[in-house]
Amino acid sequence: MPTESPLPRGLLDADALPLYAQVAARLMDDITAGGARSGDRLPSERVLAERYAVSRVTMRSALADLADRGVIESSPARGWFLRSTSAGAGADGGEETGDASPERPASAPGGRSVQGFADHALRHGLAARTRVLSSGVRPAKVQEAEELRIAPGAPLFEMRRLRYLDDLVVVVEHNRLPLALCPRLADTDFGTASLYATLRTATPGQFPRVADYSVEARQPTAEERELLEITDVTPVLVATQLAYNQEARPLELTVAIYRGDRYRFRASITD
């Protein structure tokens, strides 16, 4: 790992998050910069605590945070390891989802958790780029209010983005979130900022834990063909996600329209 590990540029201020979350962000930055691979073992908690100049209690909380986000996992008597990427979306883009049940907000089958597009790109060493098509605040419609468990007409942050991996267009995203959970959404430039990183800086922090997730295939509309640069008969995959926070409260309603040849969804099925 490198000898220095600044906070991710443009995402976090020094005092924006609790200490354990700052350490988790620095460790994530080191993991990526160091070219670590799935299955690699992390240094011991004692060594990591010394490296980041924090107590072992704080270090353990930082490791638990990364474990909740599906980045690392612990093995009894062996320590912490980077997770295998065999479940969830493939390296060609998309979200990783966990257990679809809102009654189980802590983790998903196999310990997977909800992961944002930028986090996915970071884990896989891909360059993510975003073009914001529109964003703003408006009153929630009745159906949106029912799904997000807010009052009809309550302030809703809405955004449409075009997302790229290594300069290849992958997906058009339509995000809707209750503004009350993170008022900063209205003033953030999501052309450069990460949505999930911004949610983590809210007061209190908002951490997507699980999601209801469905995928269906169809032919693209004329607008989708233009945005996704489709010139042949390539279909689109429409993924609808309702993510829940750490309190099992609806946090984010997203419809993502992927190029069918640049997205793959994989999941573990359990009883």
Secondary structure by P-SEA (a helix, b strand, c coil): ccccccccccccccccccaaaaaaaaaaaaaaaaccccccccccaaaaaaaacccaaaaaaaaaaaaaaccccccccccbbbbbccccccccbbbbbcccccccccccccccccccaaaaaaaabbbbbbbbcbbbbbbbcaaaaaaaccccccbbbbbbbbbbccccccbbbbbbccccccccccccccccccaaaaaaacccbbbbcccbbbbbbbbbcaaaaaaacccccbbbbbbbbbbbcccccccbbbbbbcccccbbbbbbbcc
